Amino acid sequence: MLNRVKKNDTVVVISGRDKGKQGQVIKVDSKKKLILVKDVGVVTRHIKARKSGEKSRIAKEEGFITFCKVMPVCPSCKKACRIQTKFLEDRKKTRICHRCKEAF
């Protein structure tokens, strides 16, 4: 199976509180259908000091969002697009843009 979103792809958020934001994919969890996008879905975590000399702090980090809330951005036409798959001559599967038919 070919994933429509892979690591280092640029995606745009199409629903939720971060709607309209673009970012680069940091991590993909295909079994749970979650992705981690840079500067999207930022959550605040209160981290307690565990060792002596360590300080408690408030950290802001990216949280996972579901696949259905993002859409990949085509590198050639720079628009959000659906992904199609196509077989090349050497029997390899590749992802192509639904709008401009260019390969990713």
C-alpha positions as a printed Julia matrix, in Angstrom:
104×3 Matrix{Float64}:
   0.0    0.0     0.0
   1.22   3.46   -0.87
   0.68   6.21    1.71
  -0.64   9.49    0.45
   1.41  11.43    3.01
   5.05  10.66    3.75
   7.79  12.14    5.91
   9.12  15.54    4.69
   6.0   16.23    2.58
   4.37  19.64    2.83
   0.75  19.45    3.95
  -2.07  21.92    4.62
  -4.59  21.46    7.45
  -8.14  21.38    6.09
 -10.13  21.13    9.34
  -9.79  21.72   13.05
  -8.37  24.58   15.09
  -5.27  24.9    12.86
  -7.23  25.09    9.61
  -5.25  26.76    6.81
  -1.8   26.24    8.33
   0.94  24.6     6.29
   3.82  22.58    7.6
   6.27  19.81    6.93
   5.55  16.26    8.09
   7.94  15.18   10.86
   6.61  11.7    11.65
   3.97   9.33   10.27
   2.23   6.56   12.23
   0.35   4.63    9.54
  -1.13   2.02   11.91
  -2.88   4.6    14.1
  -3.38   6.97   11.11
  -1.67   9.9    12.85
   0.93  12.38   11.66
   3.15  14.95   13.33
   3.42  18.27   11.46
   5.92  21.03   12.29
   4.29  24.06   14.01
   0.77  22.54   13.74
  -1.26  21.1    16.61
   0.98  22.68   19.25
   0.13  21.49   22.77
   1.38  22.79   26.11
   2.87  20.27   28.51
   3.72  20.98   32.15
   6.88  19.03   32.94
   7.69  18.34   36.56
  11.3   18.31   37.83
  12.36  14.71   38.48
  15.96  15.06   39.64
  17.61  17.5    42.01
  18.93  20.5    40.12
  16.32  20.11   37.37
  13.65  22.78   37.01
   9.98  22.4    36.29
   8.95  23.97   33.01
   6.17  24.51   30.55
   7.01  23.05   27.13
   5.21  23.65   23.84
   5.5   20.83   21.35
   3.66  19.43   18.35
   0.9   16.93   18.91
  -0.3   14.22   16.56
  -3.23  14.94   14.22
  -5.19  12.49   12.06
  -4.6   11.86    8.35
  -8.1   13.01    7.44
  -7.4   16.56    8.65
  -4.53  17.21    6.23
  -4.09  17.35    2.47
  -0.73  17.17    0.69
   0.53  20.19   -1.25
   1.8   19.51   -4.77
   5.42  20.69   -5.23
   4.83  21.76   -8.85
   1.45  23.58   -8.74
   1.76  24.62   -5.03
  -1.89  23.77   -4.29
  -3.53  21.23   -2.0
  -4.38  18.17   -4.06
  -5.59  14.62   -3.95
  -3.07  11.89   -4.59
  -3.35   9.31   -7.35
  -1.09   6.34   -7.88
   0.43   5.28  -11.15
   2.66   2.41  -12.24
   5.86   3.38  -14.04
   7.53   1.35  -16.81
   9.79  -0.41  -14.28
   6.72  -1.63  -12.32
   7.19   0.86   -9.48
   4.25   2.65   -7.96
   4.47   6.44   -7.7
   2.29   9.24   -6.36
   0.98  11.86   -8.78
  -0.99  15.09   -8.34
  -4.67  14.87   -9.3
  -4.64  18.44  -10.7
  -1.48  18.74  -12.78
  -0.58  15.03  -13.16
   3.03  15.65  -12.01
   4.87  13.04   -9.93
   5.8   13.74   -6.32
